[in-house]
Amino acid sequence: MIELNFLGTKGEIEEKNKKHKYHSSLLIKYKKFGVLIDHGYLYKKTINQIKPNAVLITHAHPDHYIWTVKDEKTKILVYASEETIDYGKFKPENYKIIRPNRKYKLGPFNIIPYKVIHSLRCPGICFKISADNKNIIFTGDLVDIINKSKVLKNIDYYIGDGSSIRANLVRKTGNKLFGHARIATQINWCKKYFIKNIIFTHLGKETIRDENRFRKSNPEITFAYDGMKMKI
């Protein structure tokens, strides 16, 4: 079985509580091989303490990519887009540039990065992660997924952007959108593509405040919390 370990679940906000102290970060393990997705500047353990076999980065905002603001030394290979590597003030010691829509083999996992709409300055990617006959999407931050009909087809688990429940965090410059899609919007995507297992991390101010109330009216979703572990 695949193990999901949510090391952090908070977005780049000042608000925090006992369940949400650290920036959004997920360790996925299968057959003793661990892949860490995102590692921001608020964390409980360093990468060397976590000891994953590889690190994947969605984009260069500092709550996802520590090297934007701080240099963390590790020999563990960090996979990120060229835009992310070039944006940070620092660079990992050991990194590999990944290209959207290409398949990568990391131990027992098949990984495909896809482009998402999120930031004008820090282009983002989501990851399709496949192992043990299961397909997982980890979106990172996003307004939208480019080519959703392809990316969300046959997905078993959707791990999405929990920045807001209903508050509008989408902005526009010219004809370009940036920001965060509502949780309600992402739930509708999942319903359209028959995704039954829906998890939200990277919780924002509104979500942290209202998560218990929203969960009661939407029992089909799960809000991750720091230290939450799931076997799927």
Phi and psi in degrees as a GROMACS rama.xvg file:
@    title "Ramachandran Plot"
@    xaxis  label "Phi"
@    yaxis  label "Psi"
@TYPE xy
-84.2852  137.136  ILE-2
-108.485  129.373  GLU-3
-105.175  123.496  LEU-4
-123.277  107.616  ASN-5
-84.5519  99.5867  PHE-6
-74.8937  -30.3145  LEU-7
-150.298  152.826  GLY-8
-141.516  11.3816  THR-9
-101.593  142.87  LYS-10
-80.1534  -171.625  GLY-11
-84.4839  73.5385  GLU-12
-134.862  160.781  ILE-13
-77.4935  -31.4228  GLU-14
-61.2224  141.554  GLU-15
-158.039  163.051  LYS-16
-149.149  -171.179  ASN-17
-62.9388  -27.6252  LYS-18
-88.7542  -18.901  LYS-19
-139.209  85.9151  HIS-20
-109.392  -31.0004  LYS-21
-114.511  154.612  TYR-22
-64.7765  151.44  HIS-23
-53.9342  122.489  SER-24
-158.279  134.799  SER-25
-130.225  130.318  LEU-26
-105.283  118.829  LEU-27
-107.173  126.562  ILE-28
-126.314  140.102  LYS-29
-153.775  130.171  TYR-30
53.4048  44.3696  LYS-31
65.6929  12.0763  LYS-32
-106.878  125.594  PHE-33
-113.957  134.819  GLY-34
-119.588  122.077  VAL-35
-94.7238  127.104  LEU-36
-109.36  113.526  ILE-37
70.972  142.993  ASP-38
-154.386  99.7396  HIS-39
-94.0301  -171.635  GLY-40
-81.3787  -12.1955  TYR-41
-106.293  107.834  LEU-42
-144.253  157.31  TYR-43
-85.7214  -36.3489  LYS-44
-132.047  147.831  LYS-45
-71.5351  167.299  THR-46
-60.477  -40.7426  ILE-47
-66.1021  -27.9667  ASN-48
-77.4324  -35.093  GLN-49
-70.6035  -39.4801  ILE-50
60.7924  51.0963  LYS-51
-74.2652  166.694  PRO-52
-82.961  -22.6712  ASN-53
-158.624  160.233  ALA-54
-125.397  133.988  VAL-55
-113.205  138.497  LEU-56
-120.749  131.503  ILE-57
-80.7142  -39.9916  THR-58
-168.713  176.556  HIS-59
-93.9347  9.19106  ALA-60
-64.6483  142.121  HIS-61
-65.2208  -18.2487  PRO-62
-79.4014  -2.23873  ASP-63
-120.638  -23.769  HIS-64
-139.506  98.0895  TYR-65
-59.4019  -29.5284  ILE-66
-69.9601  -6.71564  TRP-67
-64.8625  -33.754  THR-68
-126.144  -15.2862  VAL-69
-150.59  144.607  LYS-70
-93.6588  117.508  ASP-71
-111.393  121.728  GLU-72
-81.5952  127.024  LYS-73
-160.327  145.117  THR-74
-88.5279  -8.19166  LYS-75
-67.1178  137.115  ILE-76
-71.5312  129.153  LEU-77
-108.247  122.859  VAL-78
-100.086  126.061  TYR-79
-155.254  161.987  ALA-80
-71.2384  161.543  SER-81
-61.3732  -37.8762  GLU-82
-62.9108  -38.8868  GLU-83
-67.4641  -47.5936  THR-84
-61.0259  -40.482  ILE-85
-75.0314  -21.7122  ASP-86
-80.0568  -36.4352  TYR-87
-65.3777  149.86  GLY-88
-65.4984  -32.1172  LYS-89
-121.205  170.913  PHE-90
-131.386  145.645  LYS-91
-60.4492  152.197  PRO-92
-62.495  -36.7312  GLU-93
-131.231  105.296  ASN-94
-136.594  160.862  TYR-95
-134.18  128.916  LYS-96
-74.5311  129.425  ILE-97
-111.034  148.943  ILE-98
-113.186  137.583  ARG-99
-58.7147  146.079  PRO-100
72.9755  6.95274  ASN-101
-102.653  146.197  ARG-102
-91.0626  135.99  LYS-103
-124.194  141.325  TYR-104
-105.21  116.263  LYS-105
-121.382  100.64  LEU-106
56.4125  -126.265  GLY-107
-83.3603  -0.844924  PRO-108
-98.0021  140.8  PHE-109
-101.581  127.329  ASN-110
-121.241  130.613  ILE-111
-127.292  119.392  ILE-112
-85.5674  142.338  PRO-113
-130.606  148.781  TYR-114
-72.2605  141.522  LYS-115
-127.079  161.115  VAL-116
-95.0226  124.273  ILE-117
-151.061  -59.002  HIS-118
-128.482  143.627  SER-119
-74.7081  -33.5937  LEU-120
-95.4705  -25.4845  ARG-121
-124.561  80.4584  CYS-122
-55.787  140.12  PRO-123
-110.92  159.511  GLY-124
-132.854  152.44  ILE-125
-108.261  168.409  CYS-126
-126.21  130.622  PHE-127
-94.8284  123.757  LYS-128
-121.364  122.512  ILE-129
-124.851  134.194  SER-130
-169.981  154.871  ALA-131
54.3784  37.0918  ASP-132
60.9078  27.3082  ASN-133
-125.851  143.169  LYS-134
-117.135  124.721  ASN-135
-119.038  137.826  ILE-136
-110.905  125.868  ILE-137
-113.028  114.069  PHE-138
-85.7044  -27.0654  THR-139
64.8126  -155.082  GLY-140
-81.9896  143.004  ASP-141
-164.784  153.054  LEU-142
-94.9938  -39.2695  VAL-143
-158.673  159.039  ASP-144
-101.202  128.322  ILE-145
-73.7109  127.981  ILE-146
63.0186  56.3707  ASN-147
-57.3433  -36.0088  LYS-148
-61.0975  -29.841  SER-149
-83.9036  -47.5525  LYS-150
-68.8989  -38.5317  VAL-151
-94.7845  5.46178  LEU-152
-71.7476  131.087  LYS-153
60.7353  35.2208  ASN-154
-91.1111  134.574  ILE-155
-93.1705  -35.6976  ASP-156
-133.474  128.547  TYR-157
-111.172  119.956  TYR-158
-113.227  106.722  ILE-159
-114.16  -176.973  GLY-160
-84.5846  111.569  ASP-161
-96.9425  29.3231  GLY-162
-62.8527  -36.6283  SER-163
-149.19  151.957  SER-164
-87.5294  -57.7021  ILE-165
-127.526  -16.4885  ARG-166
-62.6995  139.912  ALA-167
-83.1957  106.982  ASN-168
-108.946  18.497  LEU-169
-96.7391  130.421  VAL-170
-121.971  167.776  ARG-171
-139.943  132.31  LYS-172
-122.509  113.818  THR-173
62.9704  -122.235  GLY-174
-106.886  16.1187  ASN-175
-107.013  130.419  LYS-176
-94.2327  150.622  LEU-177
-151.987  161.317  PHE-178
122.393  -140.223  GLY-179
-137.033  133.831  HIS-180
-74.0126  145.224  ALA-181
-63.6767  151.361  ARG-182
-58.6733  -42.1624  ILE-183
-58.4637  -38.2966  ALA-184
-65.2834  -44.1112  THR-185
-67.5008  -34.3367  GLN-186
-61.5955  -40.1148  ILE-187
-64.1855  -38.1111  ASN-188
-57.923  -47.235  TRP-189
-62.8787  -39.4963  CYS-190
-64.1273  -41.3144  LYS-191
-62.9217  -36.9602  LYS-192
-104.227  17.9727  TYR-193
59.2887  39.9428  PHE-194
-92.8836  117.512  ILE-195
-92.2931  -25.9516  LYS-196
-104.013  109.912  ASN-197
-123.76  121.996  ILE-198
-126.46  139.477  ILE-199
-120.061  134.965  PHE-200
-128.64  -170.787  THR-201
54.4976  53.8074  HIS-202
-75.7777  137.103  LEU-203
-97.2023  -174.234  GLY-204
-58.1854  -50.7639  LYS-205
-64.2186  -39.9109  GLU-206
-67.0524  -44.5995  THR-207
-60.347  -37.6587  ILE-208
-70.084  -38.8606  ARG-209
-113.009  9.7563  ASP-210
-61.2694  -39.8314  GLU-211
-65.3604  -42.4069  ASN-212
-67.3139  -42.2369  ARG-213
-68.1304  -36.018  PHE-214
-62.7187  -36.682  ARG-215
-62.8608  -36.5294  LYS-216
-89.5506  -7.50885  SER-217
-136.316  68.0309  ASN-218
-66.8891  -9.5683  PRO-219
-77.1901  -10.3011  GLU-220
-108.297  161.658  ILE-221
-125.623  131.179  THR-222
-95.9065  119.713  PHE-223
-71.5867  155.839  ALA-224
-136.458  159.515  TYR-225
-56.6893  125.229  ASP-226
89.3353  -1.59621  GLY-227
-67.8578  132.342  MET-228
-121.756  139.272  LYS-229
-134.815  142.587  MET-230
-110.933  128.946  LYS-231
